[in-house]
Amino acid sequence: MASKSDFHQMPAALAIYSTFGHMLSYQGTSLELRQVDGDHDSDQESDEDEGSSDRDSDNGDEMNEDGGGGGDASAGEGTAGSDQGGQQGDGGVTEQRYRIRSTKFTTVPLTDLPPTHPYCSIYDAADPPVRCLGWLFRSFTAFVKWMVLRYWCRQEGMERRRVLYAYAGLDTTRYLSLLREPIDGHKTIDYMDWQPGQGDDGRERLVILKGTKATDTMVAYLLLTYGLIYLYTTEAPIEGNTRIE
């Protein structure tokens, strides 16, 4: 668990997670939240190899947990683990490095975001954006949910598989609506690519279709990225069927 001094310096969402994270594990490794001090490596480096760098492969999107790009251009680069943030208007949030398992991430002060960044209007100092894996997440809570769905999901007896994908186009009305608008009855996880392609602002989203209720026995979600829509599920395949029609 975090030390008393570290606990009181953390944003509320991280402090709450630190009270129970040490009781969670993935593949035998603790998911305890640790503060990283004096570490000037980038957020992209890792102590372990989780697989290939193919983010949307048929083998479960395996990649290094700390693989990906070289930082978040939209959030601005600074010295990891420093107190460069914490300026007036940041609500006490500083640019601080943390790690869960081998995954390192950095909290992002409001003043580190460009004034026109879409996360400025929804900034919450109690649950601030974090920079990790080449992406900027709108909050620490969104980051943890994303990691559970995309990486910390390969437990014994459960298989996550991609069952469908389709290209909708970056500028189609229906795709943009799914990508940016609230979706009644479903939870969404929003984040941004640090280096978007031409004609794309880098926004990506997970739409959780199933798996948020205590009675749910499987998980299903959509991944929206670069005009593509992927459907993933942990539901066991029906004999004789290899994909959803």
Phi and psi in degrees as GROMACS dihedral restraints (atoms count N, CA, C in turn):
[ dihedral_restraints ]
;  ai    aj    ak    al  type     phi  dphi    fc
    3     4     5     6     1   -67.8    20    10
    4     5     6     7     1   150.2    20    10
    6     7     8     9     1   -67.0    20    10
    7     8     9    10     1   164.1    20    10
    9    10    11    12     1   -60.3    20    10
   10    11    12    13     1   -42.1    20    10
   12    13    14    15     1   -67.6    20    10
   13    14    15    16     1   -42.5    20    10
   15    16    17    18     1   -63.2    20    10
   16    17    18    19     1   -41.0    20    10
   18    19    20    21     1   -58.1    20    10
   19    20    21    22     1   -44.7    20    10
   21    22    23    24     1   -74.7    20    10
   22    23    24    25     1   -17.4    20    10
   24    25    26    27     1   -90.7    20    10
   25    26    27    28     1   -13.6    20    10
   27    28    29    30     1   -75.8    20    10
   28    29    30    31     1   147.9    20    10
   30    31    32    33     1   -57.5    20    10
   31    32    33    34     1   152.4    20    10
   33    34    35    36     1   -55.2    20    10
   34    35    36    37     1   -42.8    20    10
   36    37    38    39     1   -62.5    20    10
   37    38    39    40     1   -40.5    20    10
   39    40    41    42     1   -69.9    20    10
   40    41    42    43     1   -38.8    20    10
   42    43    44    45     1   -62.6    20    10
   43    44    45    46     1   -42.0    20    10
   45    46    47    48     1   -63.6    20    10
   46    47    48    49     1   -45.7    20    10
   48    49    50    51     1   -59.8    20    10
   49    50    51    52     1   -37.5    20    10
   51    52    53    54     1   -64.9    20    10
   52    53    54    55     1   -19.3    20    10
   54    55    56    57     1   -78.0    20    10
   55    56    57    58     1   -17.5    20    10
   57    58    59    60     1  -132.2    20    10
   58    59    60    61     1   -10.1    20    10
   60    61    62    63     1   -58.1    20    10
   61    62    63    64     1   -33.0    20    10
   63    64    65    66     1   -68.6    20    10
   64    65    66    67     1   -13.5    20    10
   66    67    68    69     1   -90.4    20    10
   67    68    69    70     1    -6.1    20    10
   69    70    71    72     1  -100.7    20    10
   70    71    72    73     1   153.1    20    10
   72    73    74    75     1  -149.5    20    10
   73    74    75    76     1   157.9    20    10
   75    76    77    78     1  -135.5    20    10
   76    77    78    79     1   120.9    20    10
   78    79    80    81     1    51.0    20    10
   79    80    81    82     1    42.0    20    10
   81    82    83    84     1    83.4    20    10
   82    83    84    85     1    -0.1    20    10
   84    85    86    87     1  -110.7    20    10
   85    86    87    88     1   134.6    20    10
   87    88    89    90     1   -63.5    20    10
   88    89    90    91     1   145.0    20    10
   90    91    92    93     1  -101.7    20    10
   91    92    93    94     1    31.7    20    10
   93    94    95    96     1   -64.9    20    10
   94    95    96    97     1   140.9    20    10
   96    97    98    99     1   -83.4    20    10
   97    98    99   100     1   126.7    20    10
   99   100   101   102     1  -125.0    20    10
  100   101   102   103     1   138.1    20    10
  102   103   104   105     1   -82.4    20    10
  103   104   105   106     1   137.2    20    10
  105   106   107   108     1  -107.6    20    10
  106   107   108   109     1   118.3    20    10
  108   109   110   111     1  -115.7    20    10
  109   110   111   112     1   144.1    20    10
  111   112   113   114     1    66.2    20    10
  112   113   114   115     1    24.9    20    10
  114   115   116   117     1  -113.8    20    10
  115   116   117   118     1   113.8    20    10
  117   118   119   120     1  -106.4    20    10
  118   119   120   121     1    15.7    20    10
  120   121   122   123     1   -73.9    20    10
  121   122   123   124     1   163.6    20    10
  123   124   125   126     1   -74.8    20    10
  124   125   126   127     1   164.5    20    10
  126   127   128   129     1   -69.6    20    10
  127   128   129   130     1    -3.4    20    10
  129   130   131   132     1   -94.6    20    10
  130   131   132   133     1    -6.8    20    10
  132   133   134   135     1   -91.4    20    10
  133   134   135   136     1   151.4    20    10
  135   136   137   138     1  -141.3    20    10
  136   137   138   139     1   154.8    20    10
  138   139   140   141     1   -87.5    20    10
  139   140   141   142     1    -7.1    20    10
  141   142   143   144     1  -142.7    20    10
  142   143   144   145     1   155.9    20    10
  144   145   146   147     1  -102.3    20    10
  145   146   147   148     1   118.6    20    10
  147   148   149   150     1   -94.8    20    10
  148   149   150   151     1    -2.4    20    10
  150   151   152   153     1   142.3    20    10
  151   152   153   154     1  -158.9    20    10
  153   154   155   156     1   -78.6    20    10
  154   155   156   157     1   173.7    20    10
  156   157   158   159     1   -95.3    20    10
  157   158   159   160     1    11.2    20    10
  159   160   161   162     1   -80.4    20    10
  160   161   162   163     1   103.0    20    10
  162   163   164   165     1   -70.3    20    10
  163   164   165   166     1   -21.1    20    10
  165   166   167   168     1  -130.1    20    10
  166   167   168   169     1    44.0    20    10
  168   169   170   171     1   -80.2    20    10
  169   170   171   172     1   164.5    20    10
  171   172   173   174     1   -72.6    20    10
  172   173   174   175     1    -7.3    20    10
  174   175   176   177     1   -95.5    20    10
  175   176   177   178     1    21.5    20    10
  177   178   179   180     1    98.2    20    10
  178   179   180   181     1    23.6    20    10
  180   181   182   183     1    55.9    20    10
  181   182   183   184     1    36.4    20    10
  183   184   185   186     1   -71.0    20    10
  184   185   186   187     1   141.3    20    10
  186   187   188   189     1  -161.3    20    10
  187   188   189   190     1   171.7    20    10
  189   190   191   192     1   -61.5    20    10
  190   191   192   193     1   135.7    20    10
  192   193   194   195     1   -59.5    20    10
  193   194   195   196     1   -29.8    20    10
  195   196   197   198     1  -113.8    20    10
  196   197   198   199     1    27.7    20    10
  198   199   200   201     1   -86.4    20    10
  199   200   201   202     1  -173.6    20    10
  201   202   203   204     1   113.6    20    10
  202   203   204   205     1  -146.8    20    10
  204   205   206   207     1   -81.3    20    10
  205   206   207   208     1  -167.0    20    10
  207   208   209   210     1  -107.6    20    10
  208   209   210   211     1    30.2    20    10
  210   211   212   213     1   126.6    20    10
  211   212   213   214     1  -179.1    20    10
  213   214   215   216     1  -112.5    20    10
  214   215   216   217     1   104.3    20    10
  216   217   218   219     1   -64.9    20    10
  217   218   219   220     1   -35.7    20    10
  219   220   221   222     1   -70.2    20    10
  220   221   222   223     1   -26.6    20    10
  222   223   224   225     1   -89.3    20    10
  223   224   225   226     1   -16.0    20    10
  225   226   227   228     1    88.6    20    10
  226   227   228   229     1   147.5    20    10
  228   229   230   231     1  -103.5    20    10
  229   230   231   232     1   144.5    20    10
  231   232   233   234     1  -150.7    20    10
  232   233   234   235     1  -177.1    20    10
  234   235   236   237     1   -78.4    20    10
  235   236   237   238     1   122.5    20    10
  237   238   239   240     1   -63.5    20    10
  238   239   240   241     1   140.9    20    10
  240   241   242   243     1    76.3    20    10
  241   242   243   244     1    13.1    20    10
  243   244   245   246     1   -98.1    20    10
  244   245   246   247     1   174.8    20    10
  246   247   248   249     1  -107.7    20    10
  247   248   249   250     1    44.4    20    10
  249   250   251   252     1   -70.9    20    10
  250   251   252   253     1   -24.1    20    10
  252   253   254   255     1   -84.2    20    10
  253   254   255   256     1  -149.9    20    10
  255   256   257   258     1    75.4    20    10
  256   257   258   259     1    17.9    20    10
  258   259   260   261     1   -77.5    20    10
  259   260   261   262     1   171.4    20    10
  261   262   263   264     1   -58.1    20    10
  262   263   264   265     1   129.8    20    10
  264   265   266   267     1    98.8    20    10
  265   266   267   268     1    -9.3    20    10
  267   268   269   270     1   -86.7    20    10
  268   269   270   271     1    -8.4    20    10
  270   271   272   273     1    65.4    20    10
  271   272   273   274     1    26.0    20    10
  273   274   275   276     1    87.6    20    10
  274   275   276   277     1    -2.4    20    10
  276   277   278   279     1   -76.6    20    10
  277   278   279   280     1   131.1    20    10
  279   280   281   282     1  -117.9    20    10
  280   281   282   283     1   166.1    20    10
  282   283   284   285     1   -80.9    20    10
  283   284   285   286     1    91.2    20    10
  285   286   287   288     1  -118.5    20    10
  286   287   288   289     1   137.4    20    10
  288   289   290   291     1   -86.9    20    10
  289   290   291   292     1   141.1    20    10
  291   292   293   294     1  -137.9    20    10
  292   293   294   295     1   169.5    20    10
  294   295   296   297     1  -146.6    20    10
  295   296   297   298     1   145.7    20    10
  297   298   299   300     1  -126.8    20    10
  298   299   300   301     1   121.0    20    10
  300   301   302   303     1    59.0    20    10
  301   302   303   304     1  -125.5    20    10
  303   304   305   306     1   -96.8    20    10
  304   305   306   307     1     0.4    20    10
  306   307   308   309     1   -88.5    20    10
  307   308   309   310     1   119.7    20    10
  309   310   311   312     1  -100.8    20    10
  310   311   312   313     1   142.4    20    10
  312   313   314   315     1  -147.7    20    10
  313   314   315   316     1   164.3    20    10
  315   316   317   318     1  -129.6    20    10
  316   317   318   319     1   132.3    20    10
  318   319   320   321     1   -73.5    20    10
  319   320   321   322     1   144.4    20    10
  321   322   323   324     1  -115.7    20    10
  322   323   324   325     1   115.6    20    10
  324   325   326   327     1   -66.2    20    10
  325   326   327   328     1   155.1    20    10
  327   328   329   330     1   -59.4    20    10
  328   329   330   331     1   -38.2    20    10
  330   331   332   333     1   -70.7    20    10
  331   332   333   334     1   -10.5    20    10
  333   334   335   336     1   -83.6    20    10
  334   335   336   337     1   -11.9    20    10
  336   337   338   339     1   -91.2    20    10
  337   338   339   340     1   140.2    20    10
  339   340   341   342     1   -58.2    20    10
  340   341   342   343     1   147.0    20    10
  342   343   344   345     1   -55.9    20    10
  343   344   345   346     1   -28.6    20    10
  345   346   347   348     1   -96.0    20    10
  346   347   348   349     1     5.4    20    10
  348   349   350   351     1   -64.7    20    10
  349   350   351   352     1   137.9    20    10
  351   352   353   354     1   -61.4    20    10
  352   353   354   355     1   -20.1    20    10
  354   355   356   357     1   -83.3    20    10
  355   356   357   358     1    -9.4    20    10
  357   358   359   360     1   -64.7    20    10
  358   359   360   361     1   -41.8    20    10
  360   361   362   363     1   -72.0    20    10
  361   362   363   364     1   -17.9    20    10
  363   364   365   366     1  -115.1    20    10
  364   365   366   367     1    13.7    20    10
  366   367   368   369     1   -62.4    20    10
  367   368   369   370     1   132.7    20    10
  369   370   371   372     1  -129.6    20    10
  370   371   372   373     1   112.0    20    10
  372   373   374   375     1   -63.2    20    10
  373   374   375   376     1   -23.1    20    10
  375   376   377   378     1   -76.4    20    10
  376   377   378   379     1   -21.4    20    10
  378   379   380   381     1  -145.0    20    10
  379   380   381   382     1    69.5    20    10
  381   382   383   384     1   -76.1    20    10
  382   383   384   385     1   164.9    20    10
  384   385   386   387     1   -61.5    20    10
  385   386   387   388     1   152.8    20    10
  387   388   389   390     1  -131.3    20    10
  388   389   390   391     1   148.4    20    10
  390   391   392   393     1  -108.1    20    10
  391   392   393   394     1   124.9    20    10
  393   394   395   396     1  -164.7    20    10
  394   395   396   397     1   148.1    20    10
  396   397   398   399     1    56.9    20    10
  397   398   399   400     1    27.3    20    10
  399   400   401   402     1    81.9    20    10
  400   401   402   403     1     7.5    20    10
  402   403   404   405     1  -126.7    20    10
  403   404   405   406     1   158.1    20    10
  405   406   407   408     1  -111.2    20    10
  406   407   408   409     1   118.8    20    10
  408   409   410   411     1   -95.6    20    10
  409   410   411   412     1   143.9    20    10
  411   412   413   414     1   -66.6    20    10
  412   413   414   415     1   -21.3    20    10
  414   415   416   417     1  -160.5    20    10
  415   416   417   418     1   162.6    20    10
  417   418   419   420     1   -62.0    20    10
  418   419   420   421     1   -39.9    20    10
  420   421   422   423     1   -59.7    20    10
  421   422   423   424     1   -44.1    20    10
  423   424   425   426     1   -62.5    20    10
  424   425   426   427     1   -39.7    20    10
  426   427   428   429     1   -61.4    20    10
  427   428   429   430     1   -46.8    20    10
  429   430   431   432     1   -63.6    20    10
  430   431   432   433     1   -43.9    20    10
  432   433   434   435     1   -61.1    20    10
  433   434   435   436     1   -41.0    20    10
  435   436   437   438     1   -62.7    20    10
  436   437   438   439     1   -43.8    20    10
  438   439   440   441     1   -63.6    20    10
  439   440   441   442     1   -38.9    20    10
  441   442   443   444     1   -62.6    20    10
  442   443   444   445     1   -44.6    20    10
  444   445   446   447     1   -74.1    20    10
  445   446   447   448     1   -35.1    20    10
  447   448   449   450     1   -98.2    20    10
  448   449   450   451     1   -27.3    20    10
  450   451   452   453     1  -130.1    20    10
  451   452   453   454     1   -45.6    20    10
  453   454   455   456     1   -88.3    20    10
  454   455   456   457     1    49.3    20    10
  456   457   458   459     1  -126.2    20    10
  457   458   459   460     1     0.6    20    10
  459   460   461   462     1   -95.7    20    10
  460   461   462   463     1    62.3    20    10
  462   463   464   465     1   -87.4    20    10
  463   464   465   466     1   157.9    20    10
  465   466   467   468     1   -60.6    20    10
  466   467   468   469     1   132.1    20    10
  468   469   470   471     1    89.0    20    10
  469   470   471   472     1    -0.6    20    10
  471   472   473   474     1  -133.1    20    10
  472   473   474   475     1   131.3    20    10
  474   475   476   477     1  -123.4    20    10
  475   476   477   478     1   125.3    20    10
  477   478   479   480     1   -96.1    20    10
  478   479   480   481     1   133.1    20    10
  480   481   482   483     1  -138.8    20    10
  481   482   483   484     1   152.4    20    10
  483   484   485   486     1   -88.7    20    10
  484   485   486   487     1   124.1    20    10
  486   487   488   489     1  -110.5    20    10
  487   488   489   490     1   -13.2    20    10
  489   490   491   492     1  -163.1    20    10
  490   491   492   493     1   144.3    20    10
  492   493   494   495     1  -149.9    20    10
  493   494   495   496     1   152.8    20    10
  495   496   497   498     1  -152.8    20    10
  496   497   498   499     1   148.7    20    10
  498   499   500   501     1   -93.9    20    10
  499   500   501   502     1   119.2    20    10
  501   502   503   504     1   -99.8    20    10
  502   503   504   505     1   -22.8    20    10
  504   505   506   507     1    99.1    20    10
  505   506   507   508     1   142.3    20    10
  507   508   509   510     1   -70.2    20    10
  508   509   510   511     1   -28.1    20    10
  510   511   512   513     1  -113.7    20    10
  511   512   513   514     1    15.2    20    10
  513   514   515   516     1   -79.2    20    10
  514   515   516   517     1   145.1    20    10
  516   517   518   519     1   -60.6    20    10
  517   518   519   520     1   -43.2    20    10
  519   520   521   522     1   -66.5    20    10
  520   521   522   523     1   -40.2    20    10
  522   523   524   525     1   -66.1    20    10
  523   524   525   526     1   -45.8    20    10
  525   526   527   528     1   -64.3    20    10
  526   527   528   529     1   -33.9    20    10
  528   529   530   531     1   -64.8    20    10
  529   530   531   532     1   -44.7    20    10
  531   532   533   534     1   -64.3    20    10
  532   533   534   535     1   -34.2    20    10
  534   535   536   537     1   -76.9    20    10
  535   536   537   538     1   -32.6    20    10
  537   538   539   540     1  -119.2    20    10
  538   539   540   541     1   -24.4    20    10
  540   541   542   543     1   -94.1    20    10
  541   542   543   544     1   154.1    20    10
  543   544   545   546     1   -60.6    20    10
  544   545   546   547     1   145.8    20    10
  546   547   548   549     1  -119.4    20    10
  547   548   549   550     1   110.3    20    10
  549   550   551   552     1   -58.3    20    10
  550   551   552   553     1   131.2    20    10
  552   553   554   555     1    85.4    20    10
  553   554   555   556     1    -2.2    20    10
  555   556   557   558     1  -135.3    20    10
  556   557   558   559     1   144.5    20    10
  558   559   560   561     1   -87.4    20    10
  559   560   561   562     1   146.9    20    10
  561   562   563   564     1  -125.4    20    10
  562   563   564   565     1   152.2    20    10
  564   565   566   567     1  -124.7    20    10
  565   566   567   568     1   114.8    20    10
  567   568   569   570     1  -106.2    20    10
  568   569   570   571     1   141.4    20    10
  570   571   572   573     1  -157.3    20    10
  571   572   573   574     1   172.0    20    10
  573   574   575   576     1  -133.0    20    10
  574   575   576   577     1   139.5    20    10
  576   577   578   579     1   -71.0    20    10
  577   578   579   580     1   140.0    20    10
  579   580   581   582     1   -72.5    20    10
  580   581   582   583     1   -21.7    20    10
  582   583   584   585     1  -137.0    20    10
  583   584   585   586     1    75.5    20    10
  585   586   587   588     1   -67.2    20    10
  586   587   588   589     1   156.1    20    10
  588   589   590   591     1   -79.1    20    10
  589   590   591   592     1   174.1    20    10
  591   592   593   594     1   -63.8    20    10
  592   593   594   595     1   133.0    20    10
  594   595   596   597     1    79.8    20    10
  595   596   597   598     1    11.0    20    10
  597   598   599   600     1  -134.9    20    10
  598   599   600   601     1   136.6    20    10
  600   601   602   603     1   -87.1    20    10
  601   602   603   604     1     3.2    20    10
  603   604   605   606     1    90.5    20    10
  604   605   606   607     1     0.4    20    10
  606   607   608   609     1   -69.8    20    10
  607   608   609   610     1   138.1    20    10
  609   610   611   612     1  -135.3    20    10
  610   611   612   613     1   159.0    20    10
  612   613   614   615     1  -152.1    20    10
  613   614   615   616     1   144.6    20    10
  615   616   617   618     1  -107.2    20    10
  616   617   618   619     1   132.2    20    10
  618   619   620   621     1  -111.8    20    10
  619   620   621   622     1   111.8    20    10
  621   622   623   624     1   -83.5    20    10
  622   623   624   625     1   114.0    20    10
  624   625   626   627     1   -88.8    20    10
  625   626   627   628     1   -33.0    20    10
  627   628   629   630     1  -152.1    20    10
  628   629   630   631     1   141.5    20    10
  630   631   632   633     1   123.3    20    10
  631   632   633   634     1     4.9    20    10
  633   634   635   636     1   -98.7    20    10
  634   635   636   637     1    -9.8    20    10
  636   637   638   639     1  -101.9    20    10
  637   638   639   640     1   151.3    20    10
  639   640   641   642     1   -62.1    20    10
  640   641   642   643     1   -25.7    20    10
  642   643   644   645     1   -87.0    20    10
  643   644   645   646     1    -8.0    20    10
  645   646   647   648     1   -70.4    20    10
  646   647   648   649     1   134.0    20    10
  648   649   650   651     1  -105.3    20    10
  649   650   651   652     1    -0.7    20    10
  651   652   653   654     1  -149.6    20    10
  652   653   654   655     1   167.9    20    10
  654   655   656   657     1  -120.9    20    10
  655   656   657   658     1   139.4    20    10
  657   658   659   660     1  -142.6    20    10
  658   659   660   661     1   136.7    20    10
  660   661   662   663     1  -152.1    20    10
  661   662   663   664     1   157.7    20    10
  663   664   665   666     1  -101.0    20    10
  664   665   666   667     1   141.0    20    10
  666   667   668   669     1  -111.1    20    10
  667   668   669   670     1   121.7    20    10
  669   670   671   672     1  -109.3    20    10
  670   671   672   673     1   118.7    20    10
  672   673   674   675     1  -154.9    20    10
  673   674   675   676     1   128.0    20    10
  675   676   677   678     1    50.4    20    10
  676   677   678   679     1    42.1    20    10
  678   679   680   681     1    80.9    20    10
  679   680   681   682     1    -0.5    20    10
  681   682   683   684     1  -102.4    20    10
  682   683   684   685     1   147.8    20    10
  684   685   686   687     1  -123.8    20    10
  685   686   687   688     1   121.2    20    10
  687   688   689   690     1  -112.3    20    10
  688   689   690   691     1   144.7    20    10
  690   691   692   693     1  -115.4    20    10
  691   692   693   694     1   123.8    20    10
  693   694   695   696     1  -118.3    20    10
  694   695   696   697     1   149.5    20    10
  696   697   698   699     1  -152.7    20    10
  697   698   699   700     1   156.5    20    10
  699   700   701   702     1  -103.0    20    10
  700   701   702   703     1     3.9    20    10
  702   703   704   705     1   -67.4    20    10
  703   704   705   706     1   137.1    20    10
  705   706   707   708     1   -66.3    20    10
  706   707   708   709     1   140.5    20    10
  708   709   710   711     1   -65.9    20    10
  709   710   711   712     1   146.6    20    10
  711   712   713   714     1   -82.5    20    10
  712   713   714   715     1   134.6    20    10
  714   715   716   717     1   -55.9    20    10
  715   716   717   718     1   129.0    20    10
  717   718   719   720     1    94.6    20    10
  718   719   720   721     1   -14.8    20    10
  720   721   722   723     1  -113.3    20    10
  721   722   723   724     1   135.4    20    10
  723   724   725   726     1  -110.5    20    10
  724   725   726   727     1   -11.0    20    10
  726   727   728   729     1  -158.0    20    10
  727   728   729   730     1   165.3    20    10
  729   730   731   732     1   -83.5    20    10
  730   731   732   733     1   131.0    20    10
